[in-house]
Amino acid sequence: MKILVISGFLGAGKTTFIKELAQRTKQDFAVMENEYGAVGVDGGLLSGAAEDSEAPLNVWELTEGCICCTRKADFATSVLTIANTIDPEYLVVEPTGVGMLSKILDNIKTIQYERISLLAPITILDGEHFEEARRQFPDTWEDQIRASGMVVISKKERAGEEERRMLEETVHAVNPQVPVCSVHYSQMEEAWWQDLLRRPLDPEQVIEIQEEADQPEHLGLTSAALRSGNELVLFLQGVVSGVFGQIYRAKGYVKAGAAWLRFDVVDGRYCITGIEPMEEPRCVFIGRDLKRNWLRQVLQSTLYVAPGAKVHRSASGEKQRARLSIPAKR
């Protein structure tokens, strides 16, 4: 089993890249998702995307901790379990966006043997918002580039040659030897994708193990619903304006009225897309000084009720509901 670690800061586009990798290579994959909070979001999205794919994915989730530190023992056990049970040709590991890549590689090296080997790790760099990521968590950001075997620039599909050159220079200022893919990966030939699965970790590469940096707060919710898509828009406007604290990353999917909607918040911007119905809502918020009670108050004011579940009613027989109200920023 060959292990490919795909790292990148919060919101860089790791999950999207993994889906593209599976589609382009059509190899036998298992994916280990390490969600920072207690609630996993991307695992369900990866599994759902694989149902109609020629490259089915077995998705494993490790939540509530980082595999570079607090969950390192569970991580090692899970890797060995995957190798000894489903035994895929490739295991793709997607760490949390604030994990130290150097420590993750060091953890994997402790369990390497003839059936488990490491490929050159990939770091996804958000070409639009990397400066903010570097400012928020400089040690983590630099570690993910220093320990990388290749840096792939995301979210710069329309970048010109000069802009791509500047991005490459930014990366090489941290790691002069690392290859950089500054052309958007959607434009790369099939041979490039296949080569990602053939590049072993350079045994001569010296990876300096970094001390763990301060970690942000997180909140995960599995009971969440809103009355409509308009309420979700109002809520996300509050998120990006700082009403609920300094939120670096938010993602999830909720039932809004009759529709299921997925939301993503990165660097002060949000987007909403429709998705197929999910088993339950899932939301994750990562940042500083999170207003946990306010987040719960808004998202749980109209609770999602699973089919067949009991609904609590008032004395008049009406379903218990509360109006959405977002407090003013203070």
C-alpha positions as CSV (number, residue, x, y, z in Angstrom):
1,M,0.0,0.0,0.0
2,K,1.4,3.3,-1.1
3,I,0.5,6.4,1.1
4,L,0.0,9.8,-0.5
5,V,-0.5,12.7,1.9
6,I,-2.3,15.7,0.4
7,S,-1.9,18.7,2.7
8,G,-2.9,22.3,2.5
9,F,-4.2,25.1,4.7
10,L,-7.9,25.5,5.6
11,G,-10.0,25.9,2.5
12,A,-7.2,25.4,0.0
13,G,-9.2,22.8,-2.0
14,K,-7.7,19.4,-0.9
15,T,-11.0,17.5,-1.2
16,T,-11.7,18.9,-4.7
17,F,-8.2,17.8,-5.7
18,I,-8.6,14.3,-4.3
19,K,-11.8,13.9,-6.3
20,E,-10.0,15.0,-9.5
21,L,-7.1,12.6,-8.7
22,A,-9.5,9.7,-8.4
23,Q,-11.3,10.6,-11.7
24,R,-8.1,11.1,-13.7
25,T,-6.2,8.0,-12.5
26,K,-9.0,5.6,-11.9
27,Q,-6.9,3.7,-9.4
28,D,-7.9,1.6,-6.4
29,F,-8.2,4.3,-3.6
30,A,-8.9,4.5,0.0
31,V,-9.1,8.0,1.5
32,M,-8.5,8.9,5.2
33,E,-10.1,12.2,6.2
34,N,-8.8,13.9,9.3
35,E,-11.4,16.5,10.3
36,Y,-10.2,19.0,12.9
37,G,-13.5,19.1,14.8
38,A,-15.7,16.4,16.1
39,V,-17.9,16.4,13.0
40,G,-16.8,15.1,9.6
41,V,-18.1,16.9,6.5
42,D,-15.8,16.0,3.6
43,G,-16.1,12.2,4.1
44,G,-19.7,12.3,3.2
45,L,-19.1,14.5,0.2
46,L,-16.3,12.3,-1.1
47,S,-18.4,9.1,-0.7
48,G,-21.4,10.7,-2.4
49,A,-19.2,11.9,-5.3
50,A,-17.8,8.4,-5.7
51,E,-21.1,6.7,-6.2
52,D,-21.4,7.7,-9.8
53,S,-17.7,7.5,-10.5
54,E,-15.6,4.9,-12.2
55,A,-13.2,5.2,-9.3
56,P,-15.1,4.2,-6.1
57,L,-13.6,5.5,-2.9
58,N,-13.5,3.9,0.5
59,V,-13.5,6.8,2.9
60,W,-12.3,6.6,6.5
61,E,-12.8,9.5,8.9
62,L,-10.7,10.5,12.0
63,T,-12.3,13.4,13.9
64,E,-11.7,15.6,16.9
65,G,-8.0,15.9,16.8
66,C,-5.0,16.2,14.5
67,I,-3.1,13.1,13.2
68,C,0.2,15.0,13.6
69,C,-0.2,15.2,17.4
70,T,-3.3,14.3,19.5
71,R,-4.5,11.5,17.3
72,K,-1.2,10.1,16.1
73,A,-1.7,6.7,17.8
74,D,-5.2,6.3,16.3
75,F,-3.8,7.4,13.0
76,A,-1.1,4.6,13.0
77,T,-3.7,2.0,14.1
78,S,-6.1,3.1,11.3
79,V,-3.4,2.9,8.6
80,L,-2.5,-0.6,9.7
81,T,-6.2,-1.6,9.8
82,I,-6.7,-0.3,6.3
83,A,-3.6,-2.1,5.0
84,N,-4.7,-5.4,6.6
85,T,-8.4,-5.3,5.7
86,I,-9.2,-3.6,2.4
87,D,-5.6,-3.5,1.3
88,P,-5.9,-0.8,-1.4
89,E,-3.1,-0.1,-3.7
90,Y,-3.2,3.6,-2.6
91,L,-4.2,5.3,0.6
92,V,-4.7,9.1,0.2
93,V,-4.4,10.9,3.5
94,E,-6.1,14.4,3.8
95,P,-4.9,16.0,7.1
96,T,-6.7,18.8,8.8
97,G,-5.7,22.2,7.3
98,V,-3.8,23.2,10.4
99,G,-1.7,20.0,10.8
100,M,2.1,19.9,10.6
101,L,3.0,18.0,7.5
102,S,6.5,17.2,8.8
103,K,5.0,15.4,11.9
104,I,2.5,13.5,9.8
105,L,5.3,12.1,7.6
106,D,7.3,11.3,10.6
107,N,4.3,9.4,12.1
108,I,3.9,7.3,8.9
109,K,7.6,6.5,8.8
110,T,7.3,4.7,12.2
111,I,4.9,2.2,10.7
112,Q,6.5,1.6,7.3
113,Y,7.4,-1.9,6.3
114,E,7.5,-4.0,3.1
115,R,3.8,-3.5,2.4
116,I,3.5,0.2,3.3
117,S,5.6,3.0,1.6
118,L,5.4,6.7,1.4
119,L,4.9,8.7,-1.8
120,A,6.1,12.3,-2.2
121,P,3.5,14.4,-0.4
122,I,1.5,17.1,-2.1
123,T,0.7,20.5,-0.7
124,I,-2.3,22.4,-2.2
125,L,-1.6,26.2,-2.0
126,D,-4.6,28.5,-2.3
127,G,-3.3,31.1,-4.8
128,E,-6.0,33.6,-3.9
129,H,-5.7,33.6,-0.1
130,F,-2.3,32.3,0.8
131,E,-1.2,35.6,2.3
132,E,-4.0,35.5,4.9
133,A,-3.1,31.9,5.7
134,R,0.5,32.8,6.2
135,R,-0.4,35.6,8.5
136,Q,-2.8,33.5,10.6
137,F,-0.6,30.5,11.1
138,P,2.9,31.2,9.7
139,D,4.6,28.1,11.2
140,T,2.0,25.7,9.9
141,W,1.9,27.3,6.5
142,E,5.7,27.2,6.1
143,D,6.0,23.6,7.4
144,Q,3.5,22.4,4.8
145,I,5.7,23.8,2.0
146,R,9.1,22.8,3.5
147,A,8.0,19.2,3.9
148,S,6.2,18.9,0.6
149,G,7.3,16.8,-2.4
150,M,5.2,19.0,-4.8
151,V,3.2,22.2,-4.4
152,V,0.1,22.6,-6.5
153,I,-1.4,26.0,-6.8
154,S,-5.3,26.0,-6.7
155,K,-7.9,28.6,-7.5
156,K,-5.8,30.5,-10.1
157,E,-7.3,29.1,-13.3
158,R,-7.1,32.5,-15.0
159,A,-3.6,33.5,-13.7
160,G,-1.2,34.9,-16.3
161,E,2.4,33.9,-16.7
162,E,3.7,36.7,-14.5
163,E,1.3,36.0,-11.7
164,R,2.3,32.3,-11.8
165,R,6.0,33.2,-11.7
166,M,5.4,35.3,-8.6
167,L,3.6,32.4,-6.9
168,E,6.4,30.1,-7.7
169,E,8.9,32.5,-6.3
170,T,6.9,32.7,-3.1
171,V,7.0,28.9,-2.7
172,H,10.7,28.7,-3.6
173,A,11.6,31.3,-1.0
174,V,10.5,28.7,1.6
175,N,11.6,25.5,-0.2
176,P,13.9,26.1,-3.2
177,Q,13.9,22.5,-4.3
178,V,10.2,21.7,-4.4
179,P,8.5,21.3,-7.8
180,V,5.6,23.8,-8.3
181,C,2.6,23.2,-10.5
182,S,1.4,26.8,-11.1
183,V,-0.8,25.9,-14.1
184,H,-4.2,24.9,-12.7
185,Y,-4.2,21.2,-12.3
186,S,-7.4,20.8,-14.4
187,Q,-5.3,21.6,-17.4
188,M,-2.6,18.9,-16.7
189,E,-2.2,15.8,-18.9
190,E,-3.1,12.3,-17.8
191,A,0.6,11.4,-17.5
192,W,1.1,14.1,-14.9
193,W,-1.7,12.6,-12.7
194,Q,-0.4,9.1,-13.0
195,D,3.1,10.3,-12.1
196,L,1.8,11.6,-8.8
197,L,1.3,8.0,-7.8
198,R,4.7,6.9,-8.8
199,R,6.9,9.4,-7.0
200,P,8.3,7.9,-3.8
201,L,9.3,10.1,-1.0
202,D,13.0,11.1,-1.5
203,P,14.9,9.1,1.1
204,E,17.6,11.9,1.1
205,Q,15.1,14.6,1.8
206,V,15.7,16.0,5.2
207,I,12.4,16.9,6.9
208,E,12.8,19.1,9.9
209,I,10.2,18.2,12.5
210,Q,8.4,21.4,13.6
211,E,7.0,22.1,17.0
212,E,3.2,22.1,17.1
213,A,1.8,25.6,16.6
214,D,-1.2,27.0,18.5
215,Q,-4.4,25.4,17.3
216,P,-7.7,27.3,16.5
217,E,-11.0,26.5,18.2
218,H,-13.6,24.4,16.5
219,L,-17.3,23.7,16.7
220,G,-19.2,20.9,15.0
221,L,-23.0,20.5,14.7
222,T,-25.1,17.6,13.5
223,S,-28.5,19.1,14.4
224,A,-28.9,22.1,12.2
225,A,-31.6,23.5,9.8
226,L,-32.9,26.7,8.4
227,R,-36.3,27.7,7.0
228,S,-35.0,28.7,3.5
229,G,-32.0,29.4,1.4
230,N,-32.4,33.1,2.2
231,E,-31.9,32.4,5.8
232,L,-28.7,30.6,5.0
233,V,-27.5,33.6,3.1
234,L,-28.3,35.8,6.0
235,F,-26.5,33.5,8.4
236,L,-23.3,33.3,6.2
237,Q,-23.3,37.1,5.9
238,G,-23.1,37.1,9.7
239,V,-20.3,34.6,9.6
240,V,-18.0,36.6,7.2
241,S,-18.8,39.9,9.0
242,G,-17.5,38.5,12.3
243,V,-20.7,38.3,14.2
244,F,-19.9,34.8,15.4
245,G,-16.2,35.4,16.1
246,Q,-13.1,35.3,13.9
247,I,-14.0,32.3,11.7
248,Y,-11.2,31.2,9.3
249,R,-13.1,28.3,7.8
250,A,-16.7,27.1,7.9
251,K,-18.3,24.3,5.8
252,G,-21.2,21.9,5.9
253,Y,-24.6,21.1,4.6
254,V,-28.0,21.7,6.0
255,K,-31.7,21.3,5.1
256,A,-33.0,24.8,4.2
257,G,-36.8,24.5,3.7
258,A,-37.3,21.7,1.2
259,A,-33.8,21.8,-0.2
260,W,-30.4,20.5,1.0
261,L,-27.7,23.1,0.6
262,R,-23.9,23.0,1.0
263,F,-22.0,26.0,2.2
264,D,-18.3,26.9,2.2
265,V,-16.6,29.9,3.9
266,V,-13.0,30.8,3.2
267,D,-11.2,34.0,3.9
268,G,-14.2,36.2,4.2
269,R,-16.2,34.8,1.3
270,Y,-18.9,32.3,1.1
271,C,-20.6,30.1,-1.5
272,I,-23.7,28.0,-1.5
273,T,-24.5,25.0,-3.8
274,G,-27.3,22.5,-3.9
275,I,-26.6,18.9,-3.1
276,E,-28.5,15.6,-2.9
277,P,-30.3,14.8,0.4
278,M,-27.8,13.7,3.1
279,E,-28.4,11.4,6.1
280,E,-28.1,14.3,8.5
281,P,-26.9,17.9,8.6
282,R,-23.2,18.5,9.4
283,C,-21.5,21.9,10.0
284,V,-18.0,22.7,11.1
285,F,-16.6,26.1,12.2
286,I,-12.9,26.8,12.8
287,G,-11.5,30.0,14.2
288,R,-10.8,32.2,17.2
289,D,-13.2,33.4,19.9
290,L,-16.1,31.5,18.5
291,K,-19.6,32.5,19.7
292,R,-20.7,29.0,20.2
293,N,-24.1,29.7,21.7
294,W,-25.0,32.2,19.0
295,L,-24.1,29.6,16.3
296,R,-26.2,27.0,18.0
297,Q,-29.1,29.4,18.5
298,V,-29.3,30.3,14.8
299,L,-28.7,26.9,13.3
300,Q,-30.8,24.9,15.8
301,S,-33.7,27.3,15.9
302,T,-35.5,25.1,13.3
303,L,-34.2,21.7,14.0
304,Y,-34.0,19.1,11.2
305,V,-36.2,16.1,11.9
306,A,-35.2,12.8,10.3
307,P,-37.9,10.8,8.6
308,G,-39.9,8.8,11.2
309,A,-38.6,10.8,14.2
310,K,-41.0,12.3,16.7
311,V,-41.8,16.0,16.5
312,H,-42.4,18.0,19.7
313,R,-45.4,20.2,19.6
314,S,-46.7,23.0,21.7
315,A,-50.0,22.9,23.6
316,S,-51.8,24.2,20.5
317,G,-50.4,21.3,18.4
318,E,-48.0,23.5,16.4
319,K,-44.4,22.4,15.7
320,Q,-42.0,24.2,18.0
321,R,-40.0,26.7,15.9
322,A,-38.1,29.9,16.5
323,R,-37.5,32.8,14.2
324,L,-34.0,33.2,12.8
325,S,-32.4,36.2,14.5
326,I,-28.7,37.2,14.1
327,P,-27.3,39.5,16.8
328,A,-25.5,42.6,15.8
329,K,-21.7,42.5,15.8
330,R,-20.2,43.9,18.9
